[in-house]
Amino acid sequence: MSSIPLVLLVDDKPDNLDLLVNYLAECGLELKVATDGEQGLELAAEYVPDLILLDVMMPGLNGYEVCDRLRNMPTTRHCPVIFMSALNDTDSKVRGFDAGAVDFISKPFQRPEVLARIQAHLTISQQKQQLRLKNQQLVQLNKELQEQVNKRQQVEHALQLADERLSALSRQEAEHWGIDAFVGDSRVVVELLEEVRNLQQAPDTNVLVLGESGTGKELVSRAIHFGSKRKLSAFVAVNCSAIPAELADAEFFGHVKGAYTGATSDRSGYFVQADGGTLFLDEIGDMPIHLQAKLLRVLEDGIVTPVGGRQSRRVNVRIVAATNADISDKIRKQAFRQDLYFRLAGYQIQLPPLRERLSDIPLLVDHFLTSLGRQMGKDYPTLTPQALQALQQYHYPGNVRELKNLIEYALIASRGRPIGAHHLRFVDLSAEQSAVDLPYHEPAKPHSNTESAETLLMNYANNTGRIDNTTAQALLRVDHGRASYLLKKLYKDGKLQKQGQRRWAFYIPA
Ligand SMILES: Nc1ncnc2c1ncn2[C@@H]1O[C@H](COP(=O)(O)OP(=O)(O)OP(=O)(O)O)[C@@H](O)[C@H]1O
C-alpha cells in the first residue's frame, strides 16, 4: 500500500458520489470514481486501489457481479470491497459476503460510520498485506531451507554410500586378511591360531612374531590387525631392512615443508599414517641402531615429531614386529637394544617351520592349487599321488612361500594336465628326489660377486644345516662349474664340511 491510500468509489448515482467525495475530501485519501460496474472494473485493474466502495444496485453489472470479478482478477483479488446499499436485509448482506465483500455501509450515509469503516478496513487490509508479504518471505525462506535440506540429504546420502563402500572394502580386506587366510590344521597351527585370536582381543599389546622366512609372519600380523577393533584404521607395513638410513627418520616420523632439499610439502610418517591402527615392522632385526633408540622413545611416550618441525603429535599405534633373525643373538652382540625388545615383545609368537608340520601340506597344497589355479583361469587343477608324496617328503627351507612357488610353477609347467612329480621344481634336492626329472632353466641373473655369493650360500647352509651343488646353482643362478668352485672354496676355508666322497653335499661343521 502506497503512503496515501487509494480508494475507488463506484456508484451510478452522481449525488452519492458527490456526497462521498465530500465526506472523504480531507481524510488524506486519494479518490477515484466510477459511475458503473464496467468502469469500476477498468479503474480497479488500472490503479489497483487499497479499498473499493461499491454500490449494489446498478444498471448493467450489479455490485455482486463486479465484486465477483474483482475476486477473480489477480491484482485485485485481495482488495477489500465495502458494499453500499439501501437494502438492509440479511439476505442481501449474506449474498454480498458470499461475493467477497468485507463489510456493508447502509444508505443513507452517515459520515462517521463511513469514515470509521473505511479506516478500519484500510488498517486491516494494510495488516493483511504485511502478513501476506511476511508469508511470502517465509515461503521463500522455507523454499531455501528445503533446498539446503535437500542438498544436505544428497551429501549425506553420498557420504553414506561412500561409507558403505569403504566398510564393504574394509570388510573384504578383513575377510581377505582374516585368520581364515592362515591355512593349516596341525596341532601347532591350531594352538597358534588360538594365540592370534587372543591377540585380536588385546588390541593394545605389541607383538613380536618370530619365525623363518616364508612361515607366514606377515599373514599372522595382518590377521592380528584385521581381526581386532583396529581394523577400521590403517595397517601400515614397513620393511625395516629396505629403508635407507638417511631417509629413515623422515619415513617414520614425517617431515615438514623445507626440512631438507626436496621436502616441498609436509609429509606424514608411518606412525601418523598408522594412527589408530597397526604398524607392522618387518625385519625388525635389521633396524639401524640409531632408529631403534627413536622407536623406543615413541613406544614409551606415544609422541612423534616430524623432521624439521616443532609441533609434536600423540599417536595411538599398535606395533607388530617380525623377524627371522636370532634376536637373542643380536641382543648379545649389541646389534639390537634389549629395552626395545622388551617393549616390542608384549607378546611373542613363534611360527613353526613347515618341515615341522608336514601334516599341513595336503591342506596347503589344496589351498594354493585352488587360489592360484583360479588366478590363472584353471578351474580344477589336480595332483598325482606321487607329486603329493614328493611334496610331503621335502624339507622346505623357504617354508610356505616355497611351497606356494612350487605349486605356481607346477601349474604353469603342467599346462592343464594333472601335476606330476616331474613338474615340481625343488630347489634343494634330497636324495629321494634327485631322480625327479627337473626342467632346465636359463639362469636369470648370474651371481658374479664371489664374496656376496659366499655369504648367500653360507646363510642358506646356516639356516638349513646343509647345501649341495644343485641348490647352489639355483640360489646363485650359476652353472655347475661355478657352483662347485664356490662350494670347494668354502670347504677349503673350513666353513663347510663334506659328506662322503662321491656326493657334493656339504654341512656346517659341528
Ligand atoms: N599358513 C599359511 N596359509 C596360507 N598361506 C600362507 C601361510 N603361510 C604363509 N603363506 C603364504 O606364504 C607367503 C609368505 O608368507 P609371509 O610373507 O607371511 O611370510 P613371512 O614369514 O612374513 O616371510 P618373510 O620373513 O620372508 O617376510 C605369502 O604368500 C603367504 O600368503
The ligand as a Tripos MOL2 file, in Angstrom:
@<TRIPOS>MOLECULE
LIG
   31    33     1     0     0
SMALL
NO_CHARGES

@<TRIPOS>ATOM
      1 N1         49.5840  -70.8840    6.7100 N.pl3     1 LIG1
      2 C1         49.5150  -70.2620    5.5480 C.ar      1 LIG1
      3 N2         48.3940  -70.3800    4.8060 N.ar      1 LIG1
      4 C2         48.3160  -69.7940    3.5980 C.ar      1 LIG1
      5 N3         49.2940  -69.0740    3.0390 N.ar      1 LIG1
      6 C3         50.4190  -68.9130    3.7380 C.ar      1 LIG1
      7 C4         50.5840  -69.4870    5.0250 C.ar      1 LIG1
      8 N4         51.7970  -69.1430    5.4870 N.ar      1 LIG1
      9 C5         52.3720  -68.4050    4.5370 C.ar      1 LIG1
     10 N5         51.5470  -68.2540    3.4860 N.ar      1 LIG1
     11 C6         51.8290  -67.5570    2.2270 C.3       1 LIG1
     12 O1         53.2230  -67.6450    2.0140 O.3       1 LIG1
     13 C7         53.7770  -66.4220    1.5800 C.3       1 LIG1
     14 C8         54.7930  -65.9360    2.5930 C.3       1 LIG1
     15 O2         54.1180  -65.5470    3.7910 O.3       1 LIG1
     16 P1         54.5820  -64.2960    4.6510 P.3       1 LIG1
     17 O3         55.0220  -63.1810    3.7490 O.co2     1 LIG1
     18 O4         53.5180  -64.0110    5.6230 O.co2     1 LIG1
     19 O5         55.8410  -64.9160    5.3570 O.3       1 LIG1
     20 P2         56.9320  -64.1990    6.2560 P.3       1 LIG1
     21 O6         57.2380  -65.1310    7.3640 O.co2     1 LIG1
     22 O7         56.4700  -62.8530    6.6350 O.co2     1 LIG1
     23 O8         58.1440  -64.1100    5.2330 O.3       1 LIG1
     24 P3         59.4560  -63.1380    5.3120 P.3       1 LIG1
     25 O9         60.1530  -63.4110    6.6110 O.co2     1 LIG1
     26 O10        60.2770  -63.5850    4.1470 O.co2     1 LIG1
     27 O11        58.9470  -61.7560    5.1890 O.co2     1 LIG1
     28 C9         52.6240  -65.4820    1.4090 C.3       1 LIG1
     29 O12        52.1910  -65.5410    0.0720 O.3       1 LIG1
     30 C10        51.5510  -66.0640    2.3220 C.3       1 LIG1
     31 O13        50.2930  -65.7430    1.8720 O.3       1 LIG1
@<TRIPOS>BOND
     1     1     2 1
     2     2     3 ar
     3     2     7 ar
     4     3     4 ar
     5     4     5 ar
     6     5     6 ar
     7     6     7 ar
     8     6    10 ar
     9     7     8 ar
    10     8     9 ar
    11     9    10 ar
    12    10    11 1
    13    11    12 1
    14    11    30 1
    15    12    13 1
    16    13    14 1
    17    13    28 1
    18    14    15 1
    19    15    16 1
    20    16    17 2
    21    16    18 1
    22    16    19 1
    23    19    20 1
    24    20    21 2
    25    20    22 1
    26    20    23 1
    27    23    24 1
    28    24    25 2
    29    24    26 1
    30    24    27 1
    31    28    29 1
    32    28    30 1
    33    30    31 1
@<TRIPOS>SUBSTRUCTURE
     1 LIG1         1 GROUP 0 **** ****
